[in-house]
Amino acid sequence: MVALRLSRQGTKDRPYYKIVAIDSRKRRDGRPIEQLGTYNPMVEGVNYSIDIDKAEQWIGKGAQASETVSSIIKKAKKQALEA
């Protein structure tokens, strides 16, 4: 099964994440199928970017999004409606 989840990048105490589509059996930082966006918890305000269309395509194909990725998608949709 494909999962939409975060892949950790960055250094110690300076995390930075990529939002990826990856086989759920692979390790956290394994080779992804596709990169969908980024998430930087060290930045205030809007600290993410995601391709909503690609994420929706993966979810439509049966991919399961993690809790954090689901909330980022929800925020991005809300922001896109406001703009």
C-alpha positions as CSV (number, residue, x, y, z in Angstrom):
1,M,0.0,0.0,0.0
2,V,1.2,3.5,-0.7
3,A,1.4,6.0,2.1
4,L,1.6,9.8,2.1
5,R,4.0,10.7,4.9
6,L,6.9,12.9,6.0
7,S,10.5,12.0,5.2
8,R,12.9,13.8,7.6
9,Q,15.7,15.9,6.2
10,G,17.9,18.5,7.8
11,T,20.3,18.3,10.7
12,K,20.1,17.6,14.4
13,D,17.7,20.0,16.1
14,R,16.9,21.6,12.7
15,P,14.3,19.3,11.2
16,Y,12.9,19.8,7.7
17,Y,10.5,17.3,6.0
18,K,9.6,16.3,2.5
19,I,6.0,15.2,1.9
20,V,6.3,12.0,-0.1
21,A,4.3,9.1,-1.6
22,I,6.1,5.9,-0.6
23,D,5.5,2.2,-0.2
24,S,4.3,1.8,3.4
25,R,6.7,-1.0,4.0
26,K,9.8,1.1,3.3
27,R,11.6,2.9,6.1
28,R,10.9,6.5,6.9
29,D,13.7,8.0,4.8
30,G,13.6,5.4,2.1
31,R,13.4,6.1,-1.6
32,P,10.0,7.7,-2.4
33,I,7.8,7.1,-5.4
34,E,7.1,10.9,-5.7
35,Q,7.7,14.0,-3.7
36,L,4.6,16.1,-3.2
37,G,5.8,19.0,-1.1
38,T,7.7,20.2,1.9
39,Y,7.1,21.0,5.6
40,N,9.4,23.2,7.8
41,P,8.3,23.2,11.4
42,M,11.1,25.8,12.3
43,V,9.3,28.6,10.3
44,E,6.4,30.6,11.7
45,G,3.2,31.1,9.7
46,V,2.7,29.1,6.5
47,N,5.5,26.5,6.9
48,Y,4.4,24.0,4.2
49,S,4.0,23.7,0.4
50,I,2.2,20.9,-1.2
51,D,0.8,20.0,-4.7
52,I,-2.8,19.4,-3.7
53,D,-3.7,17.9,-7.1
54,K,-1.0,15.2,-6.9
55,A,-2.0,14.4,-3.3
56,E,-5.6,14.0,-4.3
57,Q,-4.6,11.7,-7.2
58,W,-2.7,9.5,-4.7
59,I,-5.6,9.4,-2.2
60,G,-7.9,8.6,-5.1
61,K,-5.7,5.6,-6.0
62,G,-6.0,4.3,-2.4
63,A,-3.0,5.9,-0.7
64,Q,-3.3,6.5,3.1
65,A,-2.1,9.9,4.4
66,S,-0.5,10.2,7.9
67,E,-2.2,12.4,10.4
68,T,0.3,15.2,9.9
69,V,0.1,15.0,6.1
70,S,-3.8,15.0,6.3
71,S,-3.7,18.2,8.4
72,I,-1.3,19.9,5.9
73,I,-3.6,18.9,3.0
74,K,-6.6,20.3,4.9
75,K,-4.8,23.6,5.6
76,A,-3.6,23.9,2.0
77,K,-7.2,23.4,0.7
78,K,-8.5,25.9,3.1
79,Q,-5.8,28.4,2.1
80,A,-6.5,27.8,-1.6
81,L,-10.3,28.5,-1.1
82,E,-9.5,31.8,0.6
83,A,-7.2,32.9,-2.2
